[in-house]
Amino acid sequence: VAKDLGLQLPALRDRGVRILDNGRTQYFSLHGKTGYLVTAERIDREQLCESVQQCVLQCETLVEGEM
């Protein structure tokens, strides 16, 4: 995520970059030392998408301040 946004790792913390999921469970987060998007919670496909063939989890990256 840091590389995609063109930010150095300290800038991720300084700008308050966060990952927001749709729903109550936070499935993704940013790894503080690498800037990688990682899974923060176990993802159970059968529970989340039992009635659909293609399972998609959406999330947003929120960056405070100007880019």
PyMOL Python script that loads the backbone (N, CA, C, O; Angstrom):
from pymol import cmd

cmd.read_pdbstr("""\
ATOM      1  N   VAL A   1       0.836  -1.179   0.000  1.00  0.00           N
ATOM      2  CA  VAL A   1       0.000   0.000   0.000  1.00  0.00           C
ATOM      3  C   VAL A   1       0.882   1.243   0.000  1.00  0.00           C
ATOM      4  O   VAL A   1       0.600   2.206  -0.713  1.00  0.00           O
ATOM      5  N   ALA A   2       1.951   1.224   0.800  1.00  0.00           N
ATOM      6  CA  ALA A   2       2.850   2.379   0.841  1.00  0.00           C
ATOM      7  C   ALA A   2       3.417   2.654  -0.547  1.00  0.00           C
ATOM      8  O   ALA A   2       3.453   3.800  -0.994  1.00  0.00           O
ATOM      9  N   LYS A   3       3.852   1.620  -1.213  1.00  0.00           N
ATOM     10  CA  LYS A   3       4.421   1.769  -2.561  1.00  0.00           C
ATOM     11  C   LYS A   3       3.366   2.278  -3.540  1.00  0.00           C
ATOM     12  O   LYS A   3       3.648   3.171  -4.339  1.00  0.00           O
ATOM     13  N   ASP A   4       2.160   1.725  -3.488  1.00  0.00           N
ATOM     14  CA  ASP A   4       1.083   2.147  -4.393  1.00  0.00           C
ATOM     15  C   ASP A   4       0.703   3.611  -4.183  1.00  0.00           C
ATOM     16  O   ASP A   4       0.350   4.304  -5.137  1.00  0.00           O
ATOM     17  N   LEU A   5       0.774   4.082  -2.944  1.00  0.00           N
ATOM     18  CA  LEU A   5       0.437   5.477  -2.645  1.00  0.00           C
ATOM     19  C   LEU A   5       1.620   6.421  -2.847  1.00  0.00           C
ATOM     20  O   LEU A   5       1.466   7.642  -2.795  1.00  0.00           O
ATOM     21  N   GLY A   6       2.805   5.845  -3.078  1.00  0.00           N
ATOM     22  CA  GLY A   6       3.997   6.664  -3.248  1.00  0.00           C
ATOM     23  C   GLY A   6       4.470   7.293  -1.949  1.00  0.00           C
ATOM     24  O   GLY A   6       5.022   8.394  -1.951  1.00  0.00           O
ATOM     25  N   LEU A   7       4.254   6.591  -0.830  1.00  0.00           N
ATOM     26  CA  LEU A   7       4.632   7.097   0.486  1.00  0.00           C
ATOM     27  C   LEU A   7       5.722   6.228   1.090  1.00  0.00           C
ATOM     28  O   LEU A   7       5.790   5.027   0.828  1.00  0.00           O
ATOM     29  N   GLN A   8       6.568   6.839   1.895  1.00  0.00           N
ATOM     30  CA  GLN A   8       7.534   6.097   2.695  1.00  0.00           C
ATOM     31  C   GLN A   8       6.804   5.583   3.934  1.00  0.00           C
ATOM     32  O   GLN A   8       5.752   6.105   4.301  1.00  0.00           O
ATOM     33  N   LEU A   9       7.367   4.559   4.575  1.00  0.00           N
ATOM     34  CA  LEU A   9       6.697   3.951   5.733  1.00  0.00           C
ATOM     35  C   LEU A   9       6.366   4.946   6.848  1.00  0.00           C
ATOM     36  O   LEU A   9       5.256   4.891   7.377  1.00  0.00           O
ATOM     37  N   PRO A  10       7.271   5.853   7.234  1.00  0.00           N
ATOM     38  CA  PRO A  10       6.888   6.808   8.294  1.00  0.00           C
ATOM     39  C   PRO A  10       5.686   7.668   7.906  1.00  0.00           C
ATOM     40  O   PRO A  10       4.915   8.080   8.773  1.00  0.00           O
ATOM     41  N   ALA A  11       5.521   7.941   6.618  1.00  0.00           N
ATOM     42  CA  ALA A  11       4.400   8.765   6.165  1.00  0.00           C
ATOM     43  C   ALA A  11       3.068   8.054   6.363  1.00  0.00           C
ATOM     44  O   ALA A  11       2.043   8.714   6.536  1.00  0.00           O
ATOM     45  N   LEU A  12       3.060   6.720   6.343  1.00  0.00           N
ATOM     46  CA  LEU A  12       1.817   5.979   6.600  1.00  0.00           C
ATOM     47  C   LEU A  12       1.285   6.308   7.992  1.00  0.00           C
ATOM     48  O   LEU A  12       0.092   6.549   8.175  1.00  0.00           O
ATOM     49  N   ARG A  13       2.181   6.314   8.958  1.00  0.00           N
ATOM     50  CA  ARG A  13       1.761   6.633  10.330  1.00  0.00           C
ATOM     51  C   ARG A  13       1.428   8.116  10.469  1.00  0.00           C
ATOM     52  O   ARG A  13       0.442   8.477  11.111  1.00  0.00           O
ATOM     53  N   ASP A  14       2.249   8.971   9.869  1.00  0.00           N
ATOM     54  CA  ASP A  14       2.041  10.420   9.993  1.00  0.00           C
ATOM     55  C   ASP A  14       0.727  10.855   9.371  1.00  0.00           C
ATOM     56  O   ASP A  14       0.077  11.769   9.879  1.00  0.00           O
ATOM     57  N   ARG A  15       0.328  10.223   8.290  1.00  0.00           N
ATOM     58  CA  ARG A  15      -0.908  10.595   7.597  1.00  0.00           C
ATOM     59  C   ARG A  15      -2.120   9.826   8.109  1.00  0.00           C
ATOM     60  O   ARG A  15      -3.234  10.059   7.640  1.00  0.00           O
ATOM     61  N   GLY A  16      -1.930   8.925   9.049  1.00  0.00           N
ATOM     62  CA  GLY A  16      -3.052   8.185   9.611  1.00  0.00           C
ATOM     63  C   GLY A  16      -3.730   7.282   8.590  1.00  0.00           C
ATOM     64  O   GLY A  16      -4.957   7.195   8.556  1.00  0.00           O
ATOM     65  N   VAL A  17      -2.935   6.606   7.754  1.00  0.00           N
ATOM     66  CA  VAL A  17      -3.511   5.721   6.734  1.00  0.00           C
ATOM     67  C   VAL A  17      -4.184   4.548   7.425  1.00  0.00           C
ATOM     68  O   VAL A  17      -3.594   3.890   8.282  1.00  0.00           O
ATOM     69  N   ARG A  18      -5.443   4.292   7.033  1.00  0.00           N
ATOM     70  CA  ARG A  18      -6.218   3.199   7.624  1.00  0.00           C
ATOM     71  C   ARG A  18      -6.933   2.428   6.528  1.00  0.00           C
ATOM     72  O   ARG A  18      -7.196   2.949   5.444  1.00  0.00           O
ATOM     73  N   ILE A  19      -7.239   1.184   6.832  1.00  0.00           N
ATOM     74  CA  ILE A  19      -8.028   0.332   5.947  1.00  0.00           C
ATOM     75  C   ILE A  19      -9.407   0.186   6.570  1.00  0.00           C
ATOM     76  O   ILE A  19      -9.530  -0.201   7.732  1.00  0.00           O
ATOM     77  N   LEU A  20     -10.448   0.496   5.798  1.00  0.00           N
ATOM     78  CA  LEU A  20     -11.820   0.389   6.280  1.00  0.00           C
ATOM     79  C   LEU A  20     -12.543  -0.706   5.513  1.00  0.00           C
ATOM     80  O   LEU A  20     -12.544  -0.717   4.282  1.00  0.00           O
ATOM     81  N   ASP A  21     -13.155  -1.623   6.243  1.00  0.00           N
ATOM     82  CA  ASP A  21     -13.955  -2.689   5.647  1.00  0.00           C
ATOM     83  C   ASP A  21     -15.426  -2.322   5.731  1.00  0.00           C
ATOM     84  O   ASP A  21     -15.835  -1.542   6.591  1.00  0.00           O
ATOM     85  N   ASN A  22     -16.213  -2.890   4.834  1.00  0.00           N
ATOM     86  CA  ASN A  22     -17.666  -2.742   4.914  1.00  0.00           C
ATOM     87  C   ASN A  22     -18.179  -3.838   5.829  1.00  0.00           C
ATOM     88  O   ASN A  22     -18.086  -5.018   5.492  1.00  0.00           O
ATOM     89  N   GLY A  23     -18.711  -3.470   6.966  1.00  0.00           N
ATOM     90  CA  GLY A  23     -19.220  -4.473   7.897  1.00  0.00           C
ATOM     91  C   GLY A  23     -18.624  -4.317   9.277  1.00  0.00           C
ATOM     92  O   GLY A  23     -17.855  -3.391   9.537  1.00  0.00           O
ATOM     93  N   ARG A  24     -18.984  -5.226  10.155  1.00  0.00           N
ATOM     94  CA  ARG A  24     -18.558  -5.139  11.551  1.00  0.00           C
ATOM     95  C   ARG A  24     -17.161  -5.703  11.779  1.00  0.00           C
ATOM     96  O   ARG A  24     -16.448  -5.238  12.667  1.00  0.00           O
ATOM     97  N   THR A  25     -16.760  -6.699  10.989  1.00  0.00           N
ATOM     98  CA  THR A  25     -15.471  -7.339  11.199  1.00  0.00           C
ATOM     99  C   THR A  25     -14.405  -6.679  10.340  1.00  0.00           C
ATOM    100  O   THR A  25     -14.603  -6.470   9.143  1.00  0.00           O
ATOM    101  N   GLN A  26     -13.288  -6.356  10.947  1.00  0.00           N
ATOM    102  CA  GLN A  26     -12.161  -5.748  10.251  1.00  0.00           C
ATOM    103  C   GLN A  26     -11.274  -6.890   9.743  1.00  0.00           C
ATOM    104  O   GLN A  26     -10.513  -7.470  10.517  1.00  0.00           O
ATOM    105  N   TYR A  27     -11.368  -7.216   8.439  1.00  0.00           N
ATOM    106  CA  TYR A  27     -10.624  -8.340   7.880  1.00  0.00           C
ATOM    107  C   TYR A  27      -9.214  -7.971   7.429  1.00  0.00           C
ATOM    108  O   TYR A  27      -8.355  -8.846   7.324  1.00  0.00           O
ATOM    109  N   PHE A  28      -8.961  -6.687   7.161  1.00  0.00           N
ATOM    110  CA  PHE A  28      -7.670  -6.269   6.637  1.00  0.00           C
ATOM    111  C   PHE A  28      -7.075  -5.167   7.496  1.00  0.00           C
ATOM    112  O   PHE A  28      -7.792  -4.419   8.160  1.00  0.00           O
ATOM    113  N   SER A  29      -5.749  -5.081   7.472  1.00  0.00           N
ATOM    114  CA  SER A  29      -5.044  -4.005   8.155  1.00  0.00           C
ATOM    115  C   SER A  29      -3.733  -3.745   7.433  1.00  0.00           C
ATOM    116  O   SER A  29      -3.357  -4.483   6.523  1.00  0.00           O
ATOM    117  N   LEU A  30      -3.048  -2.701   7.843  1.00  0.00           N
ATOM    118  CA  LEU A  30      -1.733  -2.389   7.298  1.00  0.00           C
ATOM    119  C   LEU A  30      -0.675  -2.862   8.273  1.00  0.00           C
ATOM    120  O   LEU A  30      -0.765  -2.608   9.475  1.00  0.00           O
ATOM    121  N   HIS A  31       0.325  -3.549   7.753  1.00  0.00           N
ATOM    122  CA  HIS A  31       1.450  -3.971   8.580  1.00  0.00           C
ATOM    123  C   HIS A  31       2.318  -2.740   8.812  1.00  0.00           C
ATOM    124  O   HIS A  31       2.795  -2.133   7.853  1.00  0.00           O
ATOM    125  N   GLY A  32       2.526  -2.364  10.066  1.00  0.00           N
ATOM    126  CA  GLY A  32       3.214  -1.123  10.406  1.00  0.00           C
ATOM    127  C   GLY A  32       4.659  -1.033   9.950  1.00  0.00           C
ATOM    128  O   GLY A  32       5.150   0.062   9.677  1.00  0.00           O
ATOM    129  N   LYS A  33       5.354  -2.169   9.862  1.00  0.00           N
ATOM    130  CA  LYS A  33       6.776  -2.134   9.509  1.00  0.00           C
ATOM    131  C   LYS A  33       7.033  -2.298   8.018  1.00  0.00           C
ATOM    132  O   LYS A  33       8.094  -1.909   7.529  1.00  0.00           O
ATOM    133  N   THR A  34       6.075  -2.868   7.288  1.00  0.00           N
ATOM    134  CA  THR A  34       6.299  -3.109   5.856  1.00  0.00           C
ATOM    135  C   THR A  34       5.389  -2.287   4.953  1.00  0.00           C
ATOM    136  O   THR A  34       5.719  -2.055   3.790  1.00  0.00           O
ATOM    137  N   GLY A  35       4.245  -1.844   5.475  1.00  0.00           N
ATOM    138  CA  GLY A  35       3.281  -1.125   4.645  1.00  0.00           C
ATOM    139  C   GLY A  35       2.429  -2.037   3.787  1.00  0.00           C
ATOM    140  O   GLY A  35       1.696  -1.565   2.919  1.00  0.00           O
ATOM    141  N   TYR A  36       2.518  -3.354   4.021  1.00  0.00           N
ATOM    142  CA  TYR A  36       1.732  -4.327   3.253  1.00  0.00           C
ATOM    143  C   TYR A  36       0.308  -4.414   3.784  1.00  0.00           C
ATOM    144  O   TYR A  36       0.058  -4.200   4.971  1.00  0.00           O
ATOM    145  N   LEU A  37      -0.614  -4.729   2.896  1.00  0.00           N
ATOM    146  CA  LEU A  37      -1.984  -5.029   3.275  1.00  0.00           C
ATOM    147  C   LEU A  37      -2.006  -6.485   3.731  1.00  0.00           C
ATOM    148  O   LEU A  37      -1.606  -7.372   2.978  1.00  0.00           O
ATOM    149  N   VAL A  38      -2.466  -6.739   4.945  1.00  0.00           N
ATOM    150  CA  VAL A  38      -2.477  -8.096   5.499  1.00  0.00           C
ATOM    151  C   VAL A  38      -3.866  -8.431   6.028  1.00  0.00           C
ATOM    152  O   VAL A  38      -4.674  -7.538   6.280  1.00  0.00           O
ATOM    153  N   THR A  39      -4.136  -9.714   6.192  1.00  0.00           N
ATOM    154  CA  THR A  39      -5.400 -10.117   6.793  1.00  0.00           C
ATOM    155  C   THR A  39      -5.283  -9.936   8.308  1.00  0.00           C
ATOM    156  O   THR A  39      -4.298 -10.351   8.920  1.00  0.00           O
ATOM    157  N   ALA A  40      -6.278  -9.326   8.886  1.00  0.00           N
ATOM    158  CA  ALA A  40      -6.282  -9.049  10.320  1.00  0.00           C
ATOM    159  C   ALA A  40      -7.156 -10.043  11.071  1.00  0.00           C
ATOM    160  O   ALA A  40      -7.088 -10.137  12.296  1.00  0.00           O
ATOM    161  N   GLU A  41      -7.963 -10.771  10.345  1.00  0.00           N
ATOM    162  CA  GLU A  41      -8.935 -11.687  10.942  1.00  0.00           C
ATOM    163  C   GLU A  41      -9.075 -12.887  10.015  1.00  0.00           C
ATOM    164  O   GLU A  41      -8.883 -12.771   8.805  1.00  0.00           O
ATOM    165  N   ARG A  42      -9.407 -14.025  10.581  1.00  0.00           N
ATOM    166  CA  ARG A  42      -9.656 -15.222   9.778  1.00  0.00           C
ATOM    167  C   ARG A  42     -10.838 -14.966   8.849  1.00  0.00           C
ATOM    168  O   ARG A  42     -11.869 -14.449   9.277  1.00  0.00           O
ATOM    169  N   ILE A  43     -10.685 -15.332   7.565  1.00  0.00           N
ATOM    170  CA  ILE A  43     -11.741 -15.133   6.583  1.00  0.00           C
ATOM    171  C   ILE A  43     -12.347 -16.488   6.245  1.00  0.00           C
ATOM    172  O   ILE A  43     -11.678 -17.350   5.673  1.00  0.00           O
ATOM    173  N   ASP A  44     -13.603 -16.671   6.596  1.00  0.00           N
ATOM    174  CA  ASP A  44     -14.319 -17.917   6.354  1.00  0.00           C
ATOM    175  C   ASP A  44     -15.237 -17.724   5.150  1.00  0.00           C
ATOM    176  O   ASP A  44     -16.323 -17.157   5.278  1.00  0.00           O
ATOM    177  N   ARG A  45     -14.802 -18.194   3.985  1.00  0.00           N
ATOM    178  CA  ARG A  45     -15.550 -18.001   2.752  1.00  0.00           C
ATOM    179  C   ARG A  45     -16.948 -18.613   2.819  1.00  0.00           C
ATOM    180  O   ARG A  45     -17.911 -18.012   2.344  1.00  0.00           O
ATOM    181  N   GLU A  46     -17.062 -19.793   3.402  1.00  0.00           N
ATOM    182  CA  GLU A  46     -18.362 -20.458   3.486  1.00  0.00           C
ATOM    183  C   GLU A  46     -19.355 -19.655   4.309  1.00  0.00           C
ATOM    184  O   GLU A  46     -20.547 -19.631   4.002  1.00  0.00           O
ATOM    185  N   GLN A  47     -18.875 -19.006   5.339  1.00  0.00           N
ATOM    186  CA  GLN A  47     -19.753 -18.202   6.183  1.00  0.00           C
ATOM    187  C   GLN A  47     -20.125 -16.887   5.496  1.00  0.00           C
ATOM    188  O   GLN A  47     -21.278 -16.461   5.566  1.00  0.00           O
ATOM    189  N   LEU A  48     -19.175 -16.249   4.843  1.00  0.00           N
ATOM    190  CA  LEU A  48     -19.414 -14.945   4.229  1.00  0.00           C
ATOM    191  C   LEU A  48     -20.163 -15.012   2.912  1.00  0.00           C
ATOM    192  O   LEU A  48     -21.015 -14.166   2.640  1.00  0.00           O
ATOM    193  N   CYS A  49     -19.856 -16.007   2.092  1.00  0.00           N
ATOM    194  CA  CYS A  49     -20.364 -16.039   0.720  1.00  0.00           C
ATOM    195  C   CYS A  49     -20.967 -17.393   0.361  1.00  0.00           C
ATOM    196  O   CYS A  49     -20.739 -17.907  -0.734  1.00  0.00           O
ATOM    197  N   GLU A  50     -21.721 -17.959   1.265  1.00  0.00           N
ATOM    198  CA  GLU A  50     -22.233 -19.310   1.042  1.00  0.00           C
ATOM    199  C   GLU A  50     -23.157 -19.424  -0.160  1.00  0.00           C
ATOM    200  O   GLU A  50     -23.234 -20.491  -0.769  1.00  0.00           O
ATOM    201  N   SER A  51     -23.857 -18.361  -0.517  1.00  0.00           N
ATOM    202  CA  SER A  51     -24.843 -18.478  -1.596  1.00  0.00           C
ATOM    203  C   SER A  51     -24.373 -17.915  -2.939  1.00  0.00           C
ATOM    204  O   SER A  51     -25.137 -17.916  -3.904  1.00  0.00           O
ATOM    205  N   VAL A  52     -23.124 -17.433  -3.018  1.00  0.00           N
ATOM    206  CA  VAL A  52     -22.623 -16.887  -4.280  1.00  0.00           C
ATOM    207  C   VAL A  52     -21.347 -17.600  -4.698  1.00  0.00           C
ATOM    208  O   VAL A  52     -20.576 -18.063  -3.858  1.00  0.00           O
ATOM    209  N   GLN A  53     -21.136 -17.681  -6.003  1.00  0.00           N
ATOM    210  CA  GLN A  53     -19.962 -18.380  -6.511  1.00  0.00           C
ATOM    211  C   GLN A  53     -18.701 -17.529  -6.369  1.00  0.00           C
ATOM    212  O   GLN A  53     -17.648 -18.040  -5.988  1.00  0.00           O
ATOM    213  N   GLN A  54     -18.803 -16.238  -6.672  1.00  0.00           N
ATOM    214  CA  GLN A  54     -17.649 -15.353  -6.590  1.00  0.00           C
ATOM    215  C   GLN A  54     -17.734 -14.549  -5.296  1.00  0.00           C
ATOM    216  O   GLN A  54     -18.684 -13.791  -5.095  1.00  0.00           O
ATOM    217  N   CYS A  55     -16.752 -14.711  -4.426  1.00  0.00           N
ATOM    218  CA  CYS A  55     -16.743 -14.037  -3.130  1.00  0.00           C
ATOM    219  C   CYS A  55     -15.798 -12.832  -3.201  1.00  0.00           C
ATOM    220  O   CYS A  55     -14.617 -12.980  -3.514  1.00  0.00           O
ATOM    221  N   VAL A  56     -16.323 -11.652  -2.911  1.00  0.00           N
ATOM    222  CA  VAL A  56     -15.530 -10.427  -2.972  1.00  0.00           C
ATOM    223  C   VAL A  56     -15.670  -9.670  -1.657  1.00  0.00           C
ATOM    224  O   VAL A  56     -16.782  -9.393  -1.208  1.00  0.00           O
ATOM    225  N   LEU A  57     -14.548  -9.342  -1.047  1.00  0.00           N
ATOM    226  CA  LEU A  57     -14.536  -8.503   0.148  1.00  0.00           C
ATOM    227  C   LEU A  57     -13.987  -7.148  -0.258  1.00  0.00           C
ATOM    228  O   LEU A  57     -12.891  -7.059  -0.811  1.00  0.00           O
ATOM    229  N   GLN A  58     -14.731  -6.105   0.010  1.00  0.00           N
ATOM    230  CA  GLN A  58     -14.297  -4.770  -0.370  1.00  0.00           C
ATOM    231  C   GLN A  58     -13.774  -4.032   0.842  1.00  0.00           C
ATOM    232  O   GLN A  58     -14.271  -4.196   1.957  1.00  0.00           O
ATOM    233  N   CYS A  59     -12.761  -3.216   0.603  1.00  0.00           N
ATOM    234  CA  CYS A  59     -12.233  -2.351   1.656  1.00  0.00           C
ATOM    235  C   CYS A  59     -11.762  -1.060   1.007  1.00  0.00           C
ATOM    236  O   CYS A  59     -11.556  -0.999  -0.205  1.00  0.00           O
ATOM    237  N   GLU A  60     -11.596  -0.039   1.821  1.00  0.00           N
ATOM    238  CA  GLU A  60     -11.150   1.263   1.345  1.00  0.00           C
ATOM    239  C   GLU A  60      -9.907   1.668   2.111  1.00  0.00           C
ATOM    240  O   GLU A  60      -9.731   1.306   3.274  1.00  0.00           O
ATOM    241  N   THR A  61      -9.044   2.428   1.444  1.00  0.00           N
ATOM    242  CA  THR A  61      -7.874   2.993   2.089  1.00  0.00           C
ATOM    243  C   THR A  61      -8.167   4.463   2.361  1.00  0.00           C
ATOM    244  O   THR A  61      -8.478   5.223   1.444  1.00  0.00           O
ATOM    245  N   LEU A  62      -8.068   4.852   3.612  1.00  0.00           N
ATOM    246  CA  LEU A  62      -8.326   6.225   4.013  1.00  0.00           C
ATOM    247  C   LEU A  62      -6.998   6.883   4.365  1.00  0.00           C
ATOM    248  O   LEU A  62      -6.260   6.392   5.220  1.00  0.00           O
ATOM    249  N   VAL A  63      -6.696   8.007   3.696  1.00  0.00           N
ATOM    250  CA  VAL A  63      -5.465   8.745   3.950  1.00  0.00           C
ATOM    251  C   VAL A  63      -5.861  10.149   4.403  1.00  0.00           C
ATOM    252  O   VAL A  63      -6.558  10.865   3.685  1.00  0.00           O
ATOM    253  N   GLU A  64      -5.412  10.537   5.595  1.00  0.00           N
ATOM    254  CA  GLU A  64      -5.718  11.869   6.099  1.00  0.00           C
ATOM    255  C   GLU A  64      -4.736  12.870   5.497  1.00  0.00           C
ATOM    256  O   GLU A  64      -3.571  12.545   5.272  1.00  0.00           O
ATOM    257  N   GLY A  65      -5.202  14.062   5.243  1.00  0.00           N
ATOM    258  CA  GLY A  65      -4.355  15.102   4.674  1.00  0.00           C
ATOM    259  C   GLY A  65      -4.352  15.049   3.157  1.00  0.00           C
ATOM    260  O   GLY A  65      -4.980  14.181   2.552  1.00  0.00           O
ATOM    261  N   GLU A  66      -3.643  15.981   2.557  1.00  0.00           N
ATOM    262  CA  GLU A  66      -3.594  16.083   1.104  1.00  0.00           C
ATOM    263  C   GLU A  66      -2.548  15.141   0.525  1.00  0.00           C
ATOM    264  O   GLU A  66      -1.518  14.866   1.141  1.00  0.00           O
ATOM    265  N   MET A  67      -2.843  14.654  -0.681  1.00  0.00           N
ATOM    266  CA  MET A  67      -1.900  13.796  -1.409  1.00  0.00           C
ATOM    267  C   MET A  67      -1.307  14.588  -2.551  1.00  0.00           C
ATOM    268  O   MET A  67      -0.484  14.066  -3.303  1.00  0.00           O
TER     269      MET A  67
END
""", "prot")
cmd.dss("prot")
cmd.show_as("cartoon", "prot")
cmd.util.cbc("prot")
cmd.orient("prot")
